[in-house]
Amino acid sequence: MEFFLCVLGLVMVVEGLPYFAFPEKMKAFMGMIREQEDTTLRIMGGALLILGLLILFFARRGLGSA
């Protein structure tokens, strides 16, 4: 549980950093996102989800063999 909370905290830091550092650019970026088709956003989200799962799989697999 401690590891999960550390990872969750790190995700929050990474997600919050652009909003803190570049609020005006994030507003413009969100405007661009609103203009995208739902299908495009689903494809991008699915690709990121699969990429993240692959990174987790290979990272955990690599750490287990060390």
C-alpha positions in Angstrom: 0.0 0.0 0.0 2.9 2.3 0.8 4.3 1.8 -2.8 0.9 2.5 -4.3 0.6 5.8 -2.4 4.1 6.8 -3.5 3.2 6.1 -7.1 -0.1 8.0 -6.8 1.6 11.0 -5.3 4.2 11.0 -8.1 1.4 10.9 -10.7 -0.3 13.8 -9.1 3.0 15.8 -9.1 3.6 15.0 -12.8 0.0 15.8 -13.7 -0.1 19.1 -11.7 3.2 20.5 -12.9 2.1 21.8 -16.3 -0.9 23.6 -14.8 1.3 25.2 -12.2 4.1 26.2 -14.5 2.2 27.1 -17.7 -1.5 27.9 -16.9 -2.0 30.0 -20.0 -0.6 27.3 -22.3 -2.7 24.6 -20.6 -5.9 26.7 -21.2 -5.0 26.9 -24.9 -4.2 23.2 -25.0 -7.5 22.3 -23.4 -9.3 24.4 -26.0 -7.5 22.3 -28.7 -8.6 19.1 -27.0 -12.2 20.2 -27.0 -12.1 20.6 -30.8 -10.9 17.0 -31.3 -13.3 14.3 -32.4 -14.2 11.7 -29.7 -12.7 8.9 -31.8 -9.4 10.7 -32.0 -9.3 11.1 -28.2 -10.3 7.5 -27.7 -7.5 6.3 -29.9 -4.9 8.6 -28.2 -6.2 7.4 -24.8 -6.1 3.8 -25.7 -2.6 4.1 -27.1 -1.3 5.8 -24.0 -3.1 3.1 -21.8 -1.4 0.3 -23.7 1.9 2.0 -23.7 1.7 2.5 -20.0 0.8 -1.1 -19.4 3.7 -2.3 -21.5 6.1 0.0 -19.6 4.8 -1.4 -16.3 5.0 -5.0 -17.5 8.6 -4.7 -18.8 9.7 -2.6 -15.8 8.3 -5.1 -13.3 9.7 -8.0 -15.3 13.1 -6.4 -15.4 13.1 -5.7 -11.7 12.1 -9.2 -10.8 15.1 -10.8 -12.7 17.7 -8.5 -11.1 
